[in-house]
Amino acid sequence: MKGPLVKQAGRELLREGDLPKIRGPFAQTMIRFNNHMERVPLSPEEMKQFLSFRLDTVWKAKKRSSWLGGRLFNYFAVGDPDYLQMSGARVGEVLALAGYNVPDVLDALTEYHVRRDIVEEAYFRFNKQQVANS
């Protein structure tokens, strides 16, 4: 598959103080909680669920892209079926699982697109590790 392994999506997750129109401690607390959870590494079971769900979504999008209505649906719902969108923290975990060096420039709270074949490689390596550890 051609194209960069990872490309920035151009969208950052909300950071504390980003929502001046939403007042009150609840909104800011939820932003802090979300940002904290994005930085916490996933457990093996969570990683398996995360990769399974993301790959299932993109495989279905790839299948839909063979006809015009499917491409239109993908444009609005999924985006490019050859890339999966995830936060920088998750990108680092996926690249490490796939056997790639994790770049230092990844921001945990920025969204990136990761090539589908890289995520598939991470998923298959992860499953292989799980079987070997059983």
Contacts in CASP RR format, 6 or more apart in sequence:
PFRMAT RR
TARGET T0000
AUTHOR 0000-0000-0000
METHOD contacts of the structure
MODEL  1
MKGPLVKQAGRELLREGDLPKIRGPFAQTMIRFNNHMERVPLSPEEMKQF
LSFRLDTVWKAKKRSSWLGGRLFNYFAVGDPDYLQMSGARVGEVLALAGY
NVPDVLDALTEYHVRRDIVEEAYFRFNKQQVANS
1 82 0 8 1.000
1 115 0 8 1.000
1 116 0 8 1.000
1 117 0 8 1.000
3 115 0 8 1.000
4 115 0 8 1.000
5 95 0 8 1.000
5 100 0 8 1.000
5 114 0 8 1.000
5 115 0 8 1.000
5 118 0 8 1.000
6 91 0 8 1.000
6 95 0 8 1.000
6 103 0 8 1.000
6 106 0 8 1.000
6 112 0 8 1.000
6 113 0 8 1.000
6 114 0 8 1.000
6 115 0 8 1.000
6 118 0 8 1.000
7 83 0 8 1.000
7 112 0 8 1.000
7 113 0 8 1.000
8 110 0 8 1.000
8 111 0 8 1.000
8 112 0 8 1.000
8 113 0 8 1.000
9 85 0 8 1.000
9 110 0 8 1.000
9 111 0 8 1.000
9 112 0 8 1.000
9 113 0 8 1.000
10 110 0 8 1.000
10 111 0 8 1.000
11 110 0 8 1.000
11 111 0 8 1.000
12 107 0 8 1.000
12 109 0 8 1.000
12 110 0 8 1.000
12 111 0 8 1.000
13 34 0 8 1.000
13 35 0 8 1.000
13 38 0 8 1.000
13 87 0 8 1.000
13 109 0 8 1.000
13 110 0 8 1.000
13 111 0 8 1.000
14 31 0 8 1.000
14 34 0 8 1.000
14 35 0 8 1.000
15 31 0 8 1.000
15 35 0 8 1.000
15 109 0 8 1.000
16 28 0 8 1.000
16 31 0 8 1.000
16 32 0 8 1.000
16 35 0 8 1.000
17 28 0 8 1.000
17 31 0 8 1.000
18 31 0 8 1.000
19 27 0 8 1.000
19 28 0 8 1.000
19 31 0 8 1.000
35 109 0 8 1.000
38 87 0 8 1.000
38 88 0 8 1.000
38 89 0 8 1.000
38 90 0 8 1.000
38 108 0 8 1.000
38 109 0 8 1.000
39 89 0 8 1.000
39 108 0 8 1.000
40 89 0 8 1.000
41 89 0 8 1.000
41 93 0 8 1.000
42 50 0 8 1.000
42 90 0 8 1.000
42 93 0 8 1.000
44 126 0 8 1.000
44 130 0 8 1.000
47 93 0 8 1.000
47 97 0 8 1.000
47 126 0 8 1.000
48 126 0 8 1.000
48 127 0 8 1.000
48 130 0 8 1.000
50 90 0 8 1.000
51 94 0 8 1.000
51 119 0 8 1.000
51 122 0 8 1.000
51 123 0 8 1.000
51 126 0 8 1.000
52 123 0 8 1.000
54 84 0 8 1.000
54 86 0 8 1.000
54 119 0 8 1.000
55 84 0 8 1.000
55 116 0 8 1.000
55 119 0 8 1.000
55 120 0 8 1.000
55 123 0 8 1.000
57 78 0 8 1.000
57 84 0 8 1.000
58 78 0 8 1.000
58 81 0 8 1.000
58 82 0 8 1.000
58 83 0 8 1.000
58 84 0 8 1.000
58 116 0 8 1.000
58 119 0 8 1.000
61 74 0 8 1.000
61 77 0 8 1.000
61 78 0 8 1.000
61 79 0 8 1.000
61 81 0 8 1.000
62 81 0 8 1.000
62 82 0 8 1.000
62 116 0 8 1.000
64 70 0 8 1.000
64 71 0 8 1.000
64 73 0 8 1.000
64 74 0 8 1.000
64 81 0 8 1.000
65 71 0 8 1.000
65 74 0 8 1.000
65 81 0 8 1.000
74 80 0 8 1.000
74 81 0 8 1.000
80 113 0 8 1.000
81 116 0 8 1.000
82 115 0 8 1.000
82 116 0 8 1.000
83 113 0 8 1.000
83 114 0 8 1.000
83 115 0 8 1.000
83 116 0 8 1.000
84 113 0 8 1.000
84 114 0 8 1.000
84 116 0 8 1.000
84 119 0 8 1.000
85 111 0 8 1.000
85 112 0 8 1.000
85 113 0 8 1.000
85 114 0 8 1.000
86 94 0 8 1.000
86 111 0 8 1.000
86 112 0 8 1.000
86 114 0 8 1.000
87 108 0 8 1.000
87 109 0 8 1.000
87 110 0 8 1.000
87 111 0 8 1.000
87 112 0 8 1.000
88 106 0 8 1.000
88 107 0 8 1.000
88 108 0 8 1.000
88 109 0 8 1.000
88 110 0 8 1.000
88 111 0 8 1.000
88 112 0 8 1.000
89 106 0 8 1.000
89 108 0 8 1.000
89 109 0 8 1.000
91 102 0 8 1.000
91 106 0 8 1.000
91 112 0 8 1.000
91 114 0 8 1.000
92 102 0 8 1.000
92 106 0 8 1.000
94 114 0 8 1.000
94 118 0 8 1.000
94 119 0 8 1.000
94 122 0 8 1.000
95 101 0 8 1.000
95 102 0 8 1.000
95 114 0 8 1.000
95 118 0 8 1.000
95 122 0 8 1.000
96 102 0 8 1.000
97 122 0 8 1.000
97 123 0 8 1.000
97 125 0 8 1.000
97 126 0 8 1.000
98 118 0 8 1.000
98 119 0 8 1.000
98 121 0 8 1.000
98 122 0 8 1.000
98 125 0 8 1.000
99 121 0 8 1.000
99 122 0 8 1.000
99 125 0 8 1.000
100 118 0 8 1.000
106 112 0 8 1.000
END
